[in-house]
């Protein structure tokens, strides 16, 4: 399975991401996650690719979610707030890294400037998503 969201040539980008971003205030407010580190995040087309690292026995049983609060800060461009969730029930001392991707289309805002600033908890800087 290809977990990369971007081809070597960005012009060939086909928009196939591993997961879809969830927009749910209740889930955002109650989100619990295993410990992790986001070491890289970039947007290509409608896909956010993140590299996550954490301890575990392997990455095979890890689960992932990217959850948006549903709140839209009215600015130009608008802003959205997200949390990343790692589901990892393994207790091992090994440390792994995995790259996954999320479809950002659910974050698009109708009648906007076709750009939104994404504030993802755990990332030092915001990301601009242009669509």
MARBA-3410 file (N, C-alpha, C, O; in Angstrom, 1 decimal):
131
0.8,-1.2,0.0,0.0,0.0,0.0,0.9,1.2,0.0,1.8,1.3,0.8 ~ 0.6,2.2,-0.8,1.3,3.4,-0.9,0.8,4.4,0.1,-0.4,4.8,0.0 ~ 1.6,4.8,1.1,1.2,5.7,2.1,1.6,7.1,1.8,1.4,8.0,2.6 ~ 2.2,7.3,0.6,2.6,8.6,0.2,1.5,9.3,-0.5,0.7,8.6,-1.2 ~ 1.3,10.6,-0.3,0.3,11.3,-1.0,0.7,12.1,-2.2,-0.1,12.5,-3.0
2.0,12.1,-2.4,2.5,12.9,-3.5,3.4,12.1,-4.3,4.2,11.3,-3.8 ~ 3.3,12.2,-5.6,4.3,11.6,-6.6,5.5,12.4,-6.6,5.6,13.5,-6.1 ~ 6.6,11.8,-7.3,7.8,12.5,-7.5,7.5,13.8,-8.3,8.2,14.8,-8.1 ~ 6.6,13.7,-9.2,6.2,14.9,-10.0,4.8,15.4,-9.5,3.8,14.7,-9.7 ~ 4.8,16.6,-8.8,3.6,17.1,-8.3,2.5,17.3,-9.3,1.3,17.2,-9.0
2.8,17.4,-10.6,1.8,17.5,-11.6,1.0,16.3,-11.8,-0.1,16.3,-12.4 ~ 1.5,15.1,-11.3,0.8,13.9,-11.5,0.0,13.6,-10.2,-0.6,12.5,-10.1 ~ -0.1,14.5,-9.3,-0.8,14.3,-8.1,-2.2,13.9,-8.3,-2.9,14.6,-9.1 ~ -2.7,12.8,-7.7,-4.0,12.3,-8.0,-5.0,12.4,-6.9,-6.2,12.0,-7.0 ~ -4.6,13.0,-5.8,-5.6,13.3,-4.7,-5.9,12.1,-3.8,-6.8,12.2,-3.0
-5.3,11.0,-4.0,-5.6,9.8,-3.1,-4.9,9.9,-1.8,-3.6,9.8,-1.7 ~ -5.6,10.1,-0.7,-5.1,10.2,0.6,-5.5,8.9,1.4,-6.4,8.2,1.0 ~ -4.8,8.7,2.5,-5.0,7.5,3.3,-6.3,7.6,4.1,-7.1,6.6,4.3 ~ -6.6,8.8,4.7,-7.8,9.0,5.5,-8.4,10.3,5.2,-7.9,11.2,4.4 ~ -9.7,10.5,5.7,-10.4,11.8,5.5,-10.4,12.5,6.8,-10.7,11.9,7.8
-10.3,13.8,6.7,-10.3,14.7,7.9,-11.8,14.7,8.5,-12.7,14.8,7.7 ~ -11.9,14.6,9.8,-13.2,14.6,10.4,-13.5,16.0,11.0,-12.6,16.6,11.5 ~ -14.7,16.5,10.7,-15.2,17.7,11.3,-16.2,17.4,12.3,-17.4,17.1,11.9 ~ -15.9,17.5,13.6,-16.8,17.2,14.7,-16.4,17.8,16.0,-15.3,17.4,16.6 ~ -17.1,18.8,16.4,-16.7,19.6,17.6,-16.7,18.7,18.9,-15.7,18.8,19.6
-17.6,17.8,19.1,-17.6,16.9,20.2,-16.4,16.0,20.2,-15.7,15.8,21.3 ~ -16.1,15.4,19.1,-14.9,14.5,19.0,-13.7,15.3,19.2,-12.7,14.9,19.9 ~ -13.6,16.5,18.7,-12.4,17.4,18.9,-12.2,17.7,20.4,-11.1,17.6,20.9 ~ -13.3,18.1,21.0,-13.3,18.5,22.4,-12.9,17.3,23.3,-12.2,17.5,24.4 ~ -13.2,16.1,23.0,-13.0,14.9,23.8,-11.9,14.0,23.3,-11.7,12.9,23.8
-11.1,14.5,22.4,-10.0,13.7,21.8,-8.9,13.3,22.7,-8.4,14.1,23.4 ~ -8.7,12.0,22.8,-7.5,11.5,23.6,-6.6,10.8,22.6,-7.0,10.1,21.7 ~ -5.3,10.9,22.9,-4.3,10.3,22.0,-3.2,9.7,22.7,-2.8,10.1,23.8 ~ -2.6,8.7,22.1,-1.3,8.2,22.6,-0.2,9.3,22.4,-0.4,10.2,21.6 ~ 0.9,9.2,23.1,2.0,10.1,22.9,2.6,9.9,21.5,2.8,8.8,21.1
2.9,11.0,20.9,3.5,11.0,19.6,4.3,12.3,19.3,4.2,13.3,20.1 ~ 5.0,12.3,18.2,5.7,13.5,17.8,5.4,13.7,16.3,5.6,12.7,15.5 ~ 4.9,14.9,15.9,4.7,15.2,14.5,6.1,15.8,14.0,6.4,16.9,14.4 ~ 6.8,15.1,13.1,8.1,15.5,12.7,8.0,16.3,11.3,9.0,17.0,11.0 ~ 7.0,16.1,10.6,6.9,16.8,9.3,5.4,16.8,8.9,4.6,15.9,9.2
5.0,17.9,8.3,3.7,18.1,7.7,3.7,19.0,6.5,4.4,20.1,6.5 ~ 3.1,18.6,5.4,3.1,19.4,4.2,1.8,19.1,3.5,1.2,18.0,3.5 ~ 1.4,20.1,2.7,0.1,20.0,1.9,0.5,19.9,0.5,1.3,20.7,0.0 ~ -0.1,18.9,-0.2,0.1,18.8,-1.7,-1.4,18.6,-2.2,-2.0,17.6,-1.9 ~ -1.8,19.5,-3.0,-3.2,19.5,-3.5,-4.2,19.5,-2.3,-4.1,20.4,-1.5
-5.1,18.5,-2.3,-6.0,18.4,-1.2,-5.6,17.5,-0.1,-6.4,17.0,0.7 ~ -4.3,17.2,0.0,-3.8,16.1,0.9,-2.8,16.7,1.9,-1.8,17.3,1.4 ~ -3.0,16.4,3.1,-2.0,16.8,4.2,-1.3,15.5,4.5,-1.8,14.5,4.9 ~ 0.0,15.5,4.3,0.9,14.4,4.6,1.7,14.7,5.9,2.3,15.7,6.0 ~ 1.6,13.8,6.9,2.3,14.0,8.1,3.1,12.8,8.4,2.8,11.7,8.1
4.3,13.1,9.1,5.1,12.0,9.6,5.0,12.0,11.1,5.3,13.0,11.7 ~ 4.6,10.9,11.6,4.4,10.8,13.1,5.4,9.7,13.6,5.7,8.7,12.9 ~ 5.9,10.0,14.8,6.8,9.0,15.4,6.3,8.8,16.9,5.9,9.7,17.5 ~ 6.5,7.5,17.3,6.1,7.1,18.6,6.7,5.8,19.0,7.2,5.1,18.1 ~ 6.6,5.4,20.3,7.1,4.1,20.7,6.0,3.1,20.4,4.8,3.4,20.4
6.4,1.8,20.3,5.4,0.8,20.0,6.1,-0.5,19.6,7.4,-0.5,19.6 ~ 5.4,-1.5,19.3,5.9,-2.8,18.8,6.1,-2.8,17.3,7.0,-3.4,16.8 ~ 5.2,-2.1,16.6,5.3,-1.8,15.2,4.3,-0.8,14.8,3.5,-0.4,15.7 ~ 4.2,-0.3,13.6,3.2,0.6,13.2,2.0,0.0,12.6,1.0,0.7,12.2 ~ 2.0,-1.3,12.5,0.9,-2.1,11.8,-0.4,-1.9,12.5,-1.4,-1.8,11.8
-0.5,-1.7,13.8,-1.7,-1.6,14.5,-2.1,-0.2,14.9,-3.0,0.0,15.7 ~ -1.3,0.8,14.5,-1.6,2.2,14.8,-2.9,2.6,14.1,-3.1,2.2,12.9 ~ -3.7,3.5,14.7,-4.8,4.1,14.1,-4.6,5.6,14.1,-3.9,6.1,15.0 ~ -5.2,6.3,13.2,-5.0,7.8,13.1,-6.3,8.5,12.8,-7.2,8.0,12.1 ~ -6.4,9.7,13.3,-7.5,10.6,13.0,-6.9,12.1,13.0,-6.0,12.4,13.7
-7.5,12.9,12.1,-7.3,14.3,12.1,-8.7,14.9,12.3,-9.5,14.7,11.4 ~ -8.9,15.6,13.4,-10.2,16.1,13.7,-10.2,17.6,13.8,-9.4,18.3,14.5 ~ -11.1,18.2,13.1,-11.3,19.7,13.1,-12.4,20.0,14.1,-13.4,19.3,14.3 ~ -12.3,21.2,14.7,-13.2,21.6,15.7,-14.5,22.1,15.2,-15.5,22.2,16.0 ~ -14.6,22.3,13.9,-15.8,22.8,13.3,-15.9,24.4,13.4,-16.8,25.0,12.7
-15.1,25.0,14.2,-15.1,26.4,14.4,-14.3,27.0,13.2,-13.2,26.5,12.8 ~ -14.7,28.1,12.7,-14.0,28.8,11.6,-13.8,30.3,12.1,-14.8,31.0,12.3 ~ -12.5,30.6,12.2,-12.2,32.0,12.6,-12.4,32.9,11.4,-11.8,32.7,10.4 ~ -13.2,33.9,11.6,-13.5,34.8,10.5,-12.4,35.8,10.3,-12.3,36.8,11.0 ~ -11.5,35.5,9.4,-10.4,36.4,9.0,-10.2,36.2,7.5,-11.0,35.5,6.9
-9.2,36.8,6.9,-9.0,36.6,5.5,-7.5,36.2,5.3,-6.7,37.1,5.4 ~ -7.2,34.9,5.0,-8.2,33.8,4.9,-8.7,33.3,6.2,-8.2,33.7,7.3 ~ -9.8,32.6,6.2,-10.3,32.0,7.4,-9.3,31.0,8.0,-8.4,30.6,7.4 ~ -9.6,30.7,9.3,-8.7,29.8,10.0,-9.5,28.6,10.7,-10.6,28.8,11.1 ~ -8.9,27.5,10.7,-9.5,26.3,11.3,-8.5,25.7,12.3,-7.3,25.9,12.2
-9.0,24.9,13.3,-8.2,24.4,14.4,-8.4,22.9,14.4,-9.6,22.4,14.4 ~ -7.3,22.1,14.4,-7.4,20.7,14.3,-6.5,20.0,15.4,-5.5,20.6,15.9 ~ -6.8,18.8,15.6,-6.0,17.9,16.5,-5.7,16.6,15.8,-6.6,16.1,15.1 ~ -4.5,16.1,15.9,-4.1,14.8,15.4,-4.3,13.8,16.5,-3.9,14.0,17.7 ~ -4.7,12.6,16.2,-4.9,11.5,17.1,-4.1,10.3,16.7,-4.3,9.8,15.5
-3.3,9.7,17.6,-2.7,8.4,17.4,-3.3,7.5,18.3,-3.3,7.7,19.5 ~ -3.8,6.4,17.7,-4.3,5.3,18.5,-3.3,4.2,18.5,-3.0,3.5,17.5 ~ -2.7,3.9,19.7,-1.6,3.0,19.8,-1.7,2.3,21.2,-1.4,2.9,22.2 ~ -2.1,1.1,21.2,-2.3,0.4,22.5,-1.1,-0.5,22.8,-1.2,-1.3,23.8 ~ -0.1,-0.4,22.0,1.1,-1.3,22.3,2.1,-0.7,23.3,2.3,0.5,23.3
2.6,-1.5,24.1,3.6,-1.1,25.1,4.9,-1.8,24.8,5.2,-2.9,25.2 ~ 5.8,-1.1,24.0,7.1,-1.6,23.7,8.1,-0.4,23.7,7.7,0.7,23.6 ~ 9.4,-0.7,23.8,10.4,0.3,23.9,10.9,0.8,22.6,11.6,1.8,22.5 ~ 10.5,0.1,21.5,11.0,0.5,20.2,10.4,1.8,19.8,9.3,2.2,20.3 ~ 11.0,2.5,18.8,10.5,3.8,18.4,10.4,3.8,16.9,11.3,3.4,16.2
9.2,4.1,16.4,8.9,4.0,14.9,8.4,5.3,14.4,8.0,6.2,15.1 ~ 8.5,5.4,13.1,8.1,6.6,12.3,7.2,6.1,11.2,7.5,5.1,10.5 ~ 6.1,6.8,10.9,5.2,6.4,9.8,4.7,7.7,9.2,4.4,8.7,9.8 ~ 4.6,7.7,7.8,4.0,8.8,7.1,2.6,8.4,6.6,2.4,7.3,6.0 ~ 1.7,9.3,6.8,0.3,9.0,6.4,-0.3,10.3,5.8,0.3,11.4,5.9
-1.5,10.2,5.3,-2.0,11.4,4.6,-3.5,11.5,4.9,-4.2,10.5,5.1 ~ -4.0,12.8,4.9,-5.4,13.1,5.2,-6.0,13.9,4.1,-5.4,14.9,3.7 ~ -7.2,13.6,3.6,-7.9,14.4,2.6,-8.5,15.7,3.3,-9.1,15.5,4.4 ~ -8.1,16.8,2.8,-8.5,18.1,3.5,-9.8,18.7,2.9,-10.3,19.8,3.3 ~ -10.4,18.1,1.9,-11.6,18.6,1.3,-12.7,19.0,2.2,-13.4,20.0,2.0
-12.9,18.2,3.3,-14.0,18.6,4.3,-13.8,19.9,4.9,-14.7,20.5,5.6 ~ -12.5,20.5,4.8,-12.2,21.8,5.5,-12.4,23.0,4.5,-12.3,24.1,5.0 ~ -12.8,22.7,3.3,-13.0,23.8,2.4,-14.2,24.6,2.8,-15.2,24.1,3.3 ~ -14.2,25.9,2.6,-15.2,26.8,3.0,-15.9,27.4,1.8,-15.2,28.1,1.0 ~ -17.2,27.3,1.7,-17.9,27.9,0.5,-17.8,29.4,0.6,-17.8,30.0,1.7
-17.8,30.0,-0.6,-17.9,31.5,-0.7,-16.7,32.1,0.0,-16.9,33.2,0.7 ~ -15.5,31.5,0.0,-14.4,32.1,0.6,-13.3,32.4,-0.4,-13.6,32.4,-1.6 ~ -12.1,32.7,0.0,-11.0,33.1,-0.9,-10.3,31.8,-1.4,-9.2,31.9,-1.9 ~ -10.9,30.6,-1.1,-10.3,29.4,-1.5,-8.9,29.1,-0.9,-8.0,28.5,-1.4 ~ -8.8,29.6,0.4,-7.6,29.4,1.2,-8.1,29.4,2.6,-8.9,30.2,3.0
-7.5,28.5,3.4,-7.7,28.5,4.9,-6.4,28.2,5.6,-5.6,27.4,5.1 ~ -6.2,28.8,6.7,-5.1,28.6,7.5,-5.4,27.5,8.5,-6.4,27.6,9.2 ~ -4.6,26.5,8.6,-4.8,25.3,9.5,-3.8,25.4,10.7,-2.6,25.4,10.5 ~ -4.4,25.4,11.8,-3.7,25.4,13.1,-3.8,24.0,13.6,-4.9,23.6,14.1 ~ -2.7,23.2,13.5,-2.8,21.8,14.0,-2.0,21.7,15.3,-0.8,22.0,15.4
-2.7,21.3,16.4,-2.1,21.2,17.7,-0.9,20.2,17.6,-0.9,19.1,17.0 ~ 0.3,20.7,18.1,1.5,19.9,18.0,2.5,20.4,16.9,3.6,20.0,17.0 ~ 2.0,21.2,16.0,2.9,21.7,15.0,3.3,23.1,15.4,2.5,23.9,15.9 ~ 4.5,23.5,15.2,5.0,24.8,15.6,4.5,25.9,14.7,4.3,27.0,15.2 ~ 4.2,25.6,13.5,3.7,26.7,12.6,2.4,26.2,11.9,2.2,25.0,11.7
1.6,27.2,11.5,0.4,26.9,10.8,0.7,26.6,9.3,1.8,26.8,8.8 ~ -0.3,25.9,8.7,-0.2,25.6,7.3,-1.3,26.3,6.5,-2.4,26.4,7.0 ~ -1.0,26.7,5.3,-1.9,27.3,4.4,-2.4,26.3,3.4,-1.6,25.7,2.7 ~ -3.7,26.0,3.4,-4.4,25.1,2.5,-5.1,25.9,1.4,-6.1,26.6,1.7 ~ -4.6,25.9,0.2,-5.2,26.6,-0.9,-5.9,25.5,-1.8,-5.4,24.5,-2.1
-7.1,25.8,-2.2,-7.9,24.9,-3.0,-8.7,25.6,-4.1,-9.4,25.0,-4.9
END
